[in-house]
Amino acid sequence: MELKKPERAQTIKYYSDEKLQEIMCKFGVNREVVARNVDGMYFKRPTTIFYPNDIARLTERGAVSFHGSVERWRNPLLIDERNYDELRTGFDWVIDIDSGLGMEEANITACLIRNFIEKYNLKYILKFSGRRGFHFCVFWENFPAEEILDDKELRLLYPGLPKILSNYLREQIKEELWDKLVEHAGSIKELTKGEAIKDKNPFKYVEVEKDWSSRHLFRMPYSLHEKTGLASILIEPNKLEKFKVEDAKMENVVFKEIDTGGTDARKLIVDAYDWFERRKVKPKETQAPTLMESYKDRVEEGNFPPCIQKILEGIPDGRKRSVFTITTFLRSCNWPMLEVEKTVMDWGKKVGLKENYVRAQLIWHKKQNKRILPPNCSNGSFYRDIGICQQVPLCEKIKNPINFAIIKQSGGKKKRKRIKKRV
């Protein structure tokens, strides 16, 4: 099929459809939305769209394609490099397939990714990229926003979390994708064009994006492609194998509403992080153990700092964050996991948290191979912001609540080791 840049009159007519304008405007809520002209140049950033007719207005100014941010923002117009974490309210996980071989190979890859995502029962859309690949968009609504991971709210784990998920996905499909590409080509020699290979790496031929940066943009659903004139149409996942590029021609596009609802990505996140932790390379030289790492005795409750005691008494605000705090604190106090579970479950009932939520948190902690410390005292969202930071003199000497407990239990003294001199 012959592909060429769309003419201005065609573009204006295409984007004049009111249903299309409403769909794109709704999808662009809380996103940075940036237009691009026929030469591939982006309009000024940051910008967004507020009303459906903003689409038509930008098209009159020369817009051909529209790109939305992977991240969700409180106010996209206020974005600058100093306030990303403050304004970010969430992010989607976008998987970009770009095939240097052709659409058939891109389709093979997309089918494997579809099967992977559906194994986790996630809500997503699948769309044609407009040129030589596909995009999957797993919505932020799938992610448990209230969760705390690596001592941070989930919304703050961008781009780290999407990178881990993408690398985990690549690893899970890598072997099967290689076999299918070789089968489709006829042989390894045909696939590699006779080039010598060091390993079986299918992503050399069909790339699956694994690195996202801050303020990353992707082509919005139904947006035209400025180089091909094709639309980034939605594809029903069960009809992916039957997709034809001709379906994306402007005159053939049928506009459908986009459901951005979500399910629950907890299992995917746990599996991806477990895989990520296992593949970490341990350093050859390790630092001397800290006070927390070297202390092996059980810390008794009477030695807990005021903030932890306040949490255990019961608090009205910050309860979900505090599940993370008290679980990591008690484990760092060398309490047996069974006792930690009972204490946290009883506390959860007392403060009115759902049992399933608390149990899911405990399951995640049990799976971690390394000890996770409670948040440092300087992390205001876990202590000061929820009104449990009640400083006493010892607090001035420590950075983490567990330090307080160990020092108090040790009578305020750190154990000193005898050093024998060698003669």
N, C-alpha and C positions, 0 to 999 in steps of 0.2 A: 504494500500500500504506500502510495506517495505521501510523504509528510512535508509540511512547509509551515512557515510562520503564519499565524492567523491575520487576516486583514482587519483593519480598524472597524469597519462597518459590521463585520461578522461578530467581533468581540462585543461591541455595544449592543447588538441585538441579542446575543446569548445572555449577557448579564442583565438584560432588562426584564427577565422573567421574575415576577414578584415572589413566586414560591421559592425560587433559587435564592433570592435576596434574603428572605426570611430564614432559610436553612443556614446560610453562611453567617448571618448576623447572630443567630442563636449559638452556633458553634464557636463563634469568636468571643463570647462573653468571658471576661476575665483573662483574655489572652492579648498579647501584643499581635496585631494584625498589620502586615506590611505588604503593600502592593509592589509589583515589578512590571517594568515596561517591556516592550517587544524586543529590546536589545539586552534584556537581562539585568538592567540596573534597578536596584531597590529604591523606593521612595524614602523620604526622611524618616528616621527612627528617633525615639519611640513613637508609635502611633497605634490606633486601634479603630474599631468601627462601633458606633453606638446605635445606628438606625439602619434598617434595610436599604434605604435609598442612598446610604453612604457608598454602597457597592457601585451603583450607577454613576454617582458623582465622580468617583475615582476612575472609573472606566472612561468617562468623558475627558479626564485629564491624561489619559494614555495608559492606564493600568491594563495589563493583559492577564496576569496571574496574581493570586492572593496566597500569602503564607502566614500561618499561625504559629505562635510560640508553643513549644513543648511544655513550658512551664505555665502555671496559672498564677495570676497576679492580683493583688488587692486593688491596685490602680496602675494599669500598664503605662499611663502617661508620665508617672513619676519615677520610672526606672532609671537608675544610674548605677555605676559599678560599686557604689558604696552601700547600697540598700537592698541588694538582692534578697538576703535572708529575711529582712524585715517585711518586704512586700510579697514574697512568694507564699502562696497559700497551698500549693501542691504542684504536681506535674504528671503528665502522661508518660507511659513507656511506649515510645515509637520505635518500630523495627523497620528499617529501610533496606530493601533488597535492590541491588543494582547489578544487573547481569551484563558482563562484557561479551557473553556468548550469544545471547538472544533471549526472546521471550519464553521459549519452551523451557530453557534451563532455569529461568526465573520462576516459572510456574512450578517446576519440580521442587525448588527450594521453598516456595511459599506453601506448598502442600504439607511439607514436613513441619514448618513453623506453625501452620494452622493446627495440626494434630497435637503438637507440643502444648500450645495455649489451651486447647480444648480439654486436654488431660487435666488441667487445673481448673476447669470450669469458669474461666474468666470472661468478662464482658468486653467486647472489642469490636472495632470495625476493620474491614479489609478493603483496600482501594487500589486501583491502578495508579501508578506514579505519574502517568502522562507521557512516559517515554519508553523506558526499558526495564521496568521493575514494578514492585508492589510496596505498599506501606501497610503495616499493621499498627493500630493505635489502641493500646490497652489503657483504658481510662483511669484517671486518678480515683474515681469513685470505687474502684476495686480495692484500693489500698486502705488499710486500717489507719486512718489519719491520727487516731489517738495513741497509737503505739509509740513506745520509746525504744530506739535501737541504737546501739553504740553511744548511749548517753545523749541522744538527740531525738527531737521530734522528727517524724518521717518526712515532713515537708522540707526539712533542712538537709536531707540526704541526697540532694541533687548537685552534681551529676553522678555521685558515687554509686547510689543504689541502681539506677538504670544501667550503668556500666557493668555492675556485677551480674544483673539479670541477663544482659545481652551476652556476656561471655559465658555464662552458664548455659544459655540456650545454644550458643554456637557449639559448645563442647558436647551437648546432648545429641545434636543432629549431625555432627561432623562426619562420623564414620559412614552412616547410612547415606548422607548426601554425596559423599565421594563415590560410593558404589553405584548410586543411581546416575550420577553424571557420566561415569565410565560406561555404564550399560547403555545410556542414551547415545553416547558418542560412538560406541562400538568397540572401543579398546582404550587402554591408557595412552597408547601412542597417538590415537586420534584426538583424545581430549587435550593432551599436552602439546600437540603438533610436533611430536618428536623431541621436545625439550627434556633434558635430564632433570629429574626431580629428587629432592632430598627427603621429602615426606609427603604423605597423602593429605594435601591441604586443598579442600574444595573451594575455600574462600579466595583463592587466587583467581578463580574463574567466575565465581558468583559471590559478590561481596554482601555480607550481612553486617550492617553498621553496628559498631560496638563502642564508639566514643562520641559522647554528646558533650557539647560545651554549654556554658551559660548563655541564655537567650537564643538557643538554637531554634531555627524555624523549619517547618515542613509544609509542603503544599496542602492547602486546605481541601476538604472534600468538594468535588465538582469544579474546582478551579481549573482553568485552562493551563496548558503548558505553552510557554512563550516561544518554544522552538518547534513544536510539532503541531500545535493547534488542537491537540486532543485533550479531553477532559479527564480529570482525576476522579473517575466514577467509582461508586461503591459497588462491591461485588459480594453476592451472597456466598459465604464460605463453602457451602455444599455444592456450589456451581463453579468453583474455581477452575476445575479441570476443563470446563467448557468455555472459559473466557476467550473472547476474540477482541483484538485491538479495534476492529471496526465498530464495536459497541461504544467506544469512547469518542466517536466523531460527534461534533456538536449537534447535528440534526438527529442523532440517535439516542441522545441522553434522556433518561427518565429520572426526574428528581424525586428522591424519597427522604422522609424524615430520618433524623439520626437519633437513636436511643443511646444516651450516654450513662445509663444506669450502671451499677456495678454489683459484684458479688463479694468475694473475699480472697485476697491474694496472700494470706498468711502462710499457707503451705508452700507456695512458690518461693516466698522470701526466705523461709527457714531452709528449704532445700538448697537455694542458691548460696546462702551464707555458709551453710555447712560445707558445701563444695569449695567455696572461696577460702575458708579457713584451712581445709585439708591441703590445698595446693600451695599455701604459703611456704616459702623457703625459710627455714630457721637460720638465724645468723650464727656464724662460727664462734664468735666471742659474745658472751652474755655479760651484762652488767651485774655488779654486786647486788644481791637481793635487798629490797627496801625493807623498812620496818614492818610494813604490812605483809610482805611475802615471807619474811623470816619468822613471824610470830605464829606458833602452832597451837597454842592453847585456846580453849573455848572462852570467848568473852561473855561474861554474865550480864544480864539485863540491867543490873544496877549501875553498870559503868557506861551505859549508852549516853550519847550527847543529848542535850535538851531537844534538838530538832527531831531526832528519831523517836524520843519518848512522846513528843507532841503528836507525831504521825500515829503511833500505836494507840494513843488515847482515843483517836478518831477525829477526822477533819472534814469540813464541809466542801472545801475546794482542793483541787489538785489530787484527787484520789487516784486517778489512773496513772498519773506520773509517779505517785508515791508507791504504787505496786512495784515499779522498777527499783525505787530507792530502797525500800525495806527488804526486798528479795536479795539484792546485791549486797546490802549491808549485813544481813544475817549470814549469808554464805561467807562473806569476808571475816565474820566473827567465828568461823569454823564450826557453825552449827550443822548438824547432820541434815541432809536434804529433806528427810521425812519430817523433821521438826520444823524446818523452814516452811514446808508446804502447809502443815497444820496451822502454824501461826499466821501465815498470809491468808489462807482460806478463811480462818475465823475472823481475821481483821476485815476482810472483804465483805463478809456477811454483816459485820457491825456497822460498816460505813455505807452499806446499800449498793455495793457493786454486784453485777451479775456474775453468778458462779462460773458460767462458761468462759467469760472474759478472763477472770483471775486464773482459772485452770489453764487456759491457752498460754498465758504469760509464763506460768510455772513450767509448762512443758518445754517452751522455748529455752528457758534458763537451764533446764536439765540437759539439753542437747549441746550446750556450749562446752567445748573442750578446755577452755581457759577460764580462769577466774576473772569476773568482771567487777570492777570497783563501783561503789555508789558514786553519783555525781559529786564533783568537787564543791566545796562551800561557795565558791565564786559563781556557780551556776544559779543565778537568781530565780529562774523559772521553777526550780525544784525546792527552793527553800524560802527565800525572802518574799517572792511574789505571792506565795500562798500562805504567808503569815506564820511560819513555823521557826524562823530564824530568831533564836533568843540567846544572844551571845553571853558567855561567861568568860572570865579571864583566860582559861585554857584555850578558848576558841581562837585567840589571837596568835597562837603558836602553831596552829595546824591548818592544813589545806583541804583535808577530807575528813568526814565524820568518823571513819574507821580509825584514823590516827588518834582522835580524841579518846575513843573507847580503849584502845590498846595502852595508851599512855596512862590513862586513869587506872586501868586494871593493874598496870605494872607499878603503881605507886608514884607515878610521875617521873620515873627514872628509866632510862634505856639501858638494857643489859650490855655490859662491856665484855669483850672477849680478851682473854689473856694471850699475849703474843710472846712466844719463846724465841729468844735470839739464837741464831745459829752461829756456832764458833768454828 
